[in-house]
Amino acid sequence: MVAVVALVDVELFGPSPTRSAARADGQDAGAVGYALADGKDRGRVRRATTRDMSVAHGTIAGMTPIDERLVHETAAEYGVPGPVAQEFMARFRPCLYLVPHEEVPPPRRENVRSAARTGGLPALPDGVDWPEGRAPLVLSVDCAALPHDVLDIELPADGHLLFFTEIEYPPESSVVLHIPAGARTTERAATYEFNGEAMEVRVHEPRTLYPMPGLTLDSDWPGGPQTRAFLDGGGEEDALDCFEEAVLDAAFGGHRPGVCVQIGGFSNPWDMAPDEGDLVLLSQMAGRRSTTAYAP
């Protein structure tokens, strides 16, 4: 009853949009799920194909408070030409930030619902052991509590995703489990026996996280022809940076968190290779060190 996705170098890959993933119990998981990975084949997450990740009917990226008019007004404020703003909007992808309550923008704190937790001990179904390698649990995500119609990748509609990995790069062992909704589970102990010796898994401090819609931007967007012409013609790169920051902060509803968990969207390429080909981000976790998982 539990589906396992094996990660390699903390990269989670997925199928073409036509493939349906299967649950570990052999049943079709519907639009999304995770195929049982054998350690050789990489796990699968499906990316939506009907979602335009730029501007649709004047509104950008679902639940964010950003529209085309606001982007153009912000561009004009920073001296960025309209054609550059259009190029900018064509390189968006939506994401969800999972943040502590104090980092939720004040206007949204009253109605926000928790959807994830860092650290702690995993609750696993009977017969399912701690994943091989005994990597610590770094994140648990309640799929049903995530806002719907935000991401352009499809996640399970319910159940929990459990992320096990070392917060280092590259980690020695990384696994994601999908625990189906309604499965009977028991919290596992941190202690275990290995070759007759008592051992203990590292347990990170539990902290509740709350989902906030946001936007991410392809790091290569300034390479577009209109943007290159603007810069080559004397346009200021600082103006582009300020424009970008202002729009992405407005999408979040306030100053974006510096340290958080990100689901979907473009990755920050400072610690991993940029998204390319069919690779898209599943999750990126920033702490003292960072961990990234990918899916197509």
KAZI-V634929 format. One record per helix or strand. SS is the DSSP state (@ for helix, = for strand). FROM is the first residue (numbers start at 1). TO is the last residue. If there is no record, write none. Layout:
ss:SS from:FROM to:TO
ss:SS from:FROM to:TO
This chain:
ss:= from:2 to:6
ss:= from:8 to:8
ss:= from:11 to:11
ss:= from:22 to:22
ss:= from:28 to:28
ss:= from:47 to:47
ss:= from:55 to:56
ss:= from:59 to:60
ss:= from:67 to:67
ss:@ from:68 to:77
ss:@ from:82 to:89
ss:= from:92 to:99
ss:@ from:101 to:103
ss:@ from:106 to:108
ss:= from:114 to:118
ss:= from:123 to:125
ss:= from:137 to:142
ss:@ from:143 to:145
ss:= from:153 to:153
ss:= from:160 to:165
ss:= from:174 to:179
ss:= from:185 to:187
ss:= from:191 to:194
ss:= from:197 to:200
ss:= from:207 to:217
ss:@ from:221 to:223
ss:@ from:225 to:232
ss:@ from:237 to:252
ss:= from:261 to:263
ss:= from:280 to:286
ss:= from:290 to:295
